[in-house]
Amino acid sequence: MRILAVLSAWLVALAAQAGAHAASPILSPDELKAALASPSVTVIDIRPPADYLQGHIPGALSAPYGSWRGPANSPGTLPPLDKLTTQVRKLGLTPERHAVVVSSGADVTDFGAAARVYWTLKYLGLTQLSILNGGVQAWQQAQQPLSQNAPALPVPSRYEPRLNTAIKATQADVLAGTQGGDTRLIDARPKNFFEGLVKAPTASVPGTIQGAKNVPHSVWFAPGSTQIVSAAEARAIAAREFPDAGGDNIAFCNTGHWAATDWFALSELAGLPHVRMYPESLADWTNADQALPMDNAPGRASQISEKFKKLFGNS
C-alpha cells in the first residue's frame, strides 16, 4: 500500500510539473518578465517597424502584422504556406519554443491582431503560445523597460508545419452551418455592421451571414480597458451568450481580425470545444461567384439609394 501511495504521489507531481510548462494563453507584464529568464521564450513584436525601432521589449523580434495577412481585397486570407513557413523558421520557432505575441495594446481592436497571429501560429501546428495582455502599452504602464537595441537574430529553425485544420472553417463549412444543425455562426463585428447599417470596403454588400448570432469582440473587455478578461470571466460571458451548449462554433467578421478575438476568448480562455474561425470572413462570403445567404442585407433599391447618396451627397 505504501508503494502504491508513493507511486500515486509521484504521478501527481509529474503531472503538475508537466502542466507547469504548458504556456498560458495570456501573460501579464510581470509574467512575461519572469518568462524572459528562459532561453526558450521568443517574443514576437507585430507592430509596424517604425514603432518597433522606437522601442521594444528587450530581445523581441519584429514580425509586423501585415506579414501575417493576405492581399488588400481579402486581408483575412492566409498567406501561402511556404511564406508562412519561411517566416516561422526565420523567427527560430519550433514546437519546443514558447512564442509570445505582442501588439501595441492601443485599443480592443488592436488585440485582434495579436489573436490573429496567435491563431495563425496554432494553425501551423505550434502550441506553446501566449499573448501579452495589453501589449506594449501595458508593459510600459507596469514600468518595464523598452530597448532600441537590435536583438541577435535566432538560428533559423527547420520547422515543418503540421496544419491544425480543426480550428479553421472554410466557406463550405459556413454554408453548411446556415442550413441548420448544431453549428453556431458567430459574428464578432460591432452591432452596426451586424445589422447592415454599415459595411467594410472589402464586402460587396452589408449585413451578416444567415443565422449568425452577434457577439461583438468588445464584450471580452471591461469598459475602458484594452486588456482581455480572465479565463473565469470569459467562461461567464460565454455562458451568458450561449446558455445552450452548442456543438460546432465558427467565428467570423469582415476580414478575420475581430473574429480572432472571439475565437481566442471562446477557445483559449473559456475552453469551449470545437471553436473555429473563418479567416477570410465576409470579404470572401459576399464576393463569392454566386450570392450566398445573408441576413440584414438591405434590398436592391436601398443599396442603389445609398450609392447615390455617396455619389451626390444628402442634398
Secondary structure, DSSP 8 states (H G I E B T S, - for coil): -HHHHHHHHHHHHHHHHHHHTS--SEE-HHHHHHHTTSTTEEEEE-S-HHHHHH-BSTT-EE--GGGGS--TT-TTS---HHHHHHHHHHTT--TTSEEEEE---SSHHHHHHHHHHHHHHHHTT---EEEETTHHHHHHHTT---B-S---------------GGGB--HHHHHHHTT-SSEEEEE-S-HHHHTTSS--TT-SS-SEETT-EE--GGGGB-TT--SB--HHHHHHHHHHH--S--SEEEEE-SSSSHHHHHHIIIIIIS--SSEEE-TTHHHHHTTSSS---EES---HHHHHHHHHHHHH---
